[in-house]
Amino acid sequence: MRIVVCVKYVPDLQSDRSLDADGRLVRGLDDAINELDENAVEAAVSLAEQTEAEVVALTVGPEDAVDAVRRALQMGATSGVHVLDDRIAGADVVGTARVLAAAVRTVERDGPVDLVVTGMATMDGLTSMVPAALAAVLDRPALTLASSVSLADRAVTITRSIGDADEQQSAGLPLVLSVTDQLNEPRIPGAASLMSARKKPVATFSLDELDGGAAAGETLTGTAVLSAEPRPPRETGRIITDTGDAGEKLAAFLVEQKLV
């Protein structure tokens, strides 16, 4: 059995973020693996430990994005794949899914991929749409937003929460699976895992080297940022001193702001 787990290198959510002249996110020194992708890595590695599967960590991004793959290797992934090509910059959901699908097919040159695992969202885009788009491009079933996962007889069964209710879904392999942060607690690699990860192979591909060649990189975005402005600074709140008429002042403020 072979599992591909998708990981992304994203800016720190707490850092100041900005767009460049082309409307693309400026990356900095505080970038790291997408936090929610660590749950995907944990899920993939846990399933691999049950089935003696191979886990391939896959990322698409700039040169530094290989650090996300290396984190997955430290957590137990077997090998890594990094798709590195300037033409990918600014790709939207569908474009990203097309590149990931081409990369999965490239991994399949060495044997079929039974399961593709992703996190529920990336902290830079927060669309949660890539897993379903990837499944559509690969023409495979999608089980998304799993809070529990089990594998038996080449079928995956998940539990997902819909409001106040839980539902179970099942599908046979091969398929695409996305998991939530409720599924598990990602492991913290020990010293031995950190050392062994340095010896694990990471293959780098350009778009032209992926399955299907350069066609994988055609029209990777159908959207563009036309303009953007920094978020205005937060204004200081109004303080009302209670001298016996604070209630009247508060009511007047609500009327002034048209909140009542």
Secondary structure, 3 states (H helix, E strand, C coil): CEEEEECCEECCCCCCCCECCCCCECCCCCCEECHHHHHHHHHHHHHHHHHCCEEEEEEECCHHHHHHHHHHHHHCCCEEEEECCHHHCCCCHHHHHHHHHHHHHHHHHHCCCCEEEEECCCCCCCCCCHHHHHHHHHCCCEEEEECEEEEECCEEEEEEEECCEEEEEEEECCEEEEECCCCCCCCCCCHHHHHHHCCCCEEEECHHHCCCHHHHHCCCCCCCCCCCCCCCCCCCCCCCCCCCCHHHHHHHHHHHCCCC
